Amino acid sequence: MVTEKHVKSFSDFHDIITEHNKNWYNWYYRGESDPNHMLVPKVGRPHFVAKHITDHQLFETWCRHAIAYLTAPTEDKWDLLAIAQHHGLATRLLDWTCNPMIAAFFAVTLPDNSRAETTESAIFAHYSTHPFIDPQTHPDPFTIPEGIFRVSPRSIAPRIMRQGGIFTIHNSPSACLEKNMPQGDRLEKIIINRQYRKQFTIELSHYGVNKLSLFPDLDGLSRHVNWSYLNLQEQDKEAE
């Protein structure tokens, strides 16, 4: 069962997260710009499922070409899958974070980090005491047992480290977490009020959670400067 909670201010958000502090190490968070999105990896979503190629074959194609771009080539399949996920490949991984403020950022901002939409968004909070899958015991992510498991990637890319990256890996890729939660797990949907969404992006940036901090490269810098120009300047005008 999914429990719904609602956020109309930063204090609302803080109060909800404070409730998790007693068992903070068992809570994981994911931001969604649309509260109706299902917790399914990209490659398992209906519009992406291909008839004549599996996600494993898609990944192997990516690997054959990615070697030209990797600064530190590796043959570790878990590392490669994590890198592919963070660079936009459709995989059987679903991104989560240990940091609820990072999840909030991805819930309330657009992909290009320009203006916040005027619709509701959501943070999913997943409580689980089940152990993480061990990549040494299961060195091939495509031969793990059936089910949904949590995996902690190595800090092989600055984005993963900065974003407190954690994954769920879904076998099958179309398995939805809401409908396949392991026994004892809990799921909360924290819905962010549409009228608060834009202000939330500004408050998060004041706390250092923005495109510049989460994407430590020139792309992140450029997008943060663009966002600052469009949003902070407008806020100053409203305060006059």
N, C-alpha and C positions, 0 to 999 in steps of 0.2 A: 504494500500500500504506500502511496506517495502522500506525504503531509504537505499542505500548502501554507506558506507564510507570506506576509506582504510588507514591503518596504516603501515608505514615503519620505524618509529622511535618513541621514547618516546615523543618527542615534538609533533608529529602528534596526538598521543593519548591524550596528555594534551590539545591540541587545541580543539579537538572534545568534551571532557568532559567539558571544560570551557564554551562551548556554552550552556551547560545544567544548568549552575550555577544559572541562573536567576530563574529557577523553579526546583532547585535540589531536593526538597522534593516530586516531582511528577515523578522522574525518577528512574527506577529499572533496574538492570543489571543481565545478565546471560552469563557465558562463555561456549562455545561449542568448542570441539577440532575439529569438522568437521563443516564447514559453511553450509553444506547441511542438517544438522539435523533439523527436524521439532520440533516446540515447543509443544510437547505432553508429558504428564507424562509417566514414564516407563511402568506402567501397561496398558496403552492404546495404546502402540506401536504394530504394526501388529505381530511381531515375539513373543510377550509375551501374546497376548490375548488368554485366555483358553476358551474352549467350554463348560466345565461342572462346572466351578467355577467362581464366581464373585470376584471383588477386595474386596468387603465387607467381603465375606467368607474367603478370603486369610488373611485379616487383623484380623478377629476374631480368626483364627488359630494361628497367630503370638501372639496375646494377651494372649491366654491360656498358651503359653509356656514362654513368655517374663517375666512373673511375677517372675520367678526364678532368673532373672538377674537384675531386677530393684532395685536400691539402695533405691529409694523412690517411692514405688508403688502408682499408681494413677488410678482412674476410669474415669478421664476426657478423652473423646475420641479424642479431638483435640490434647491434650498433647501426648497421645499415638501414634497418627498418625504421629506427628512431629518426635517423637523419632524413630519410625519405619522407616520413610523416611531417617533420618540421619544415620541409621545403615544398609541401603541397601535394605530394603523391597521395592518391586514394589508397589507403591501407586498412587493415583490420584492427588498427589501433585507434583508441579514442583518448583525446587529451584531457588530463585532469591536473590539478595543482594542489599542493599542501597549503597554499596561501589564499584565503578567501578574497582578499582585496584584488589579487591578480585575476581571479575568476570574475569578480565584479567588473573589472576593466573590460574583459572580453564580452561581458553581457551587455554593457551599455554603449560601447563604441562601434562604429562601422569598421569594416575591414581596412579602409584607407585612413581611419582615424580622423575623419573630417568632422561632420556634424552628427550629433546623436539623433537617432530617429525619435519620432514622437509616438512610439508604440511601447507597449510593455515589453520587458525582457525578463530573463530569469537566471538565477544561480541555482544549480543543482548541488546539493550537499549529500554525499554518500557516506554512510557510516558502515565500516566493515572491520571485523576482527580476524578475517581469514588471512592466512599467510600469503605473501607475494610468491609468484611463481619464480623458480630458481633457474636462470638461464644456463647455469652449469649442468643442472640435471636435465634440462630441456634445451639443448643448444640450437635447435631449429624451431623458430616460432610457428612454422607451418605444420608441425607434427605434435603440437601440444594436445592434451585431452580435450574432449568436448566440454564447452562451458565458457564462462567469462571469468578472467583472472586479472589480478592487478600485477603490474611489473614496474620496477623502478629502473629507469635507464641510467647508464653511466653519463657523466657530464662531458659528453664528447663534442658538444657544441655550446657556445655561449648562450644561445636562446634557451636551451634546456635548463641550464644552470640558473639563469636569471628568472625564469618563469616557474621554478620549483616543480619541474615537469614530472608527472607520473602518468602512466597509461593504464587503461584497461585493454586487454586483448581479447577479441571475441572469436570464438570458434563454435558455431559458424559466424562468418562476418556479418550476417544479417540479424544476429541475435540481439534483441533489445534488452537493455539492462532492466528497465521497468518491469518487464515480463519474465525475466530470468534471474532475479536476485537470489543469491545464495541464502540459505537459511540463516536467520539472525541479523541480516543486513537491514539497514533503514535508509530511506531516501526522502529528502525534503526538497521541495521546489519553492525557492524564495523569489517571489514575483516582485519586480521593481516597477513601481508606478510610472506610467508614461510621462507624467508631468515632472517627475523628479529625475528622469533619466539623464537629461543634459546636465543638470546641476551636479549630479553624481560624478560625471566625467571630470568636471572641474575640481571637485573636492578630492577625488582620487589623485589627480595630478599634483595638487598641493601636498599630498602625502608621498609624492615621488613615484607614483604608479602611473606610468604613461608610456607612449611608444618609444621614447628615448631610453628609458630604463629597461624595458622588456625586449627591445630589439636593438642591441648595442652595435649598430653599424650606421653607415651613411644613410641607408633607407630609413632607419628609425629616427635619425636626427632630422631628416627632411620632413618626414610626416609629422613629427612633433612640432616643428617650427610652423608648418602649415596649420596644424590644429590650433596652436597658440594664437596665431594671427586671426583665425576665424572666430574663436570662442572667447579668449580672454579679453580681446579688444571690445567685443560685443558686451561682455559682462561689465567692463569699465563704463561703457556708455549707459547701461541700465542703472548703474549706481549713481550717475550724475543727477 
